[in-house]
């Protein structure tokens, strides 16, 4: 089934910039239903030692490259299902940061499930601040289902 070019494992996307804004943090916190004051009140966040409001830990899920990386660009979107995601932080993401991010293809696995064949696409997104210091790494697994699964209407 291998439709993902495994020779691209280790390849990086082009860098893309994310300007972290207070309003985006607040809207994200609202969307996930988290009322924590740190995501909303700049004075409170500053009293806790931060430069501005702090983004929820899952905020980098909305960071996407402008141009899809080559291993992802031609995939059939109907066949994509979210898998797992994890985050590692060196420092919090705060409003006012400008992050330079890149996505790396770290692995591709062939799996066979009860509903058919699939590929697990493993990627990491690295975000660095304006000084070039690592802020976060998010690790994401995306499930790429077989065309047969889509045609049968299976979600997994």
Buried (B, 14 or more C-beta within 10 A) or exposed (E): BEEBEEEBBEBEBEBBEBEBBBEBBBEBBEEEEBEEEBBBBBEBBEEEEBEBBBBBBBBBBEBEBEEEBEBBEEBEEEBBBEBEBEBEBEEBBBBEBEBBBBBBBBBBEEEEEEBBBBBBBBBBBBBBBEEEEEBBBBBBBBBBBBBEBBEEEBEE
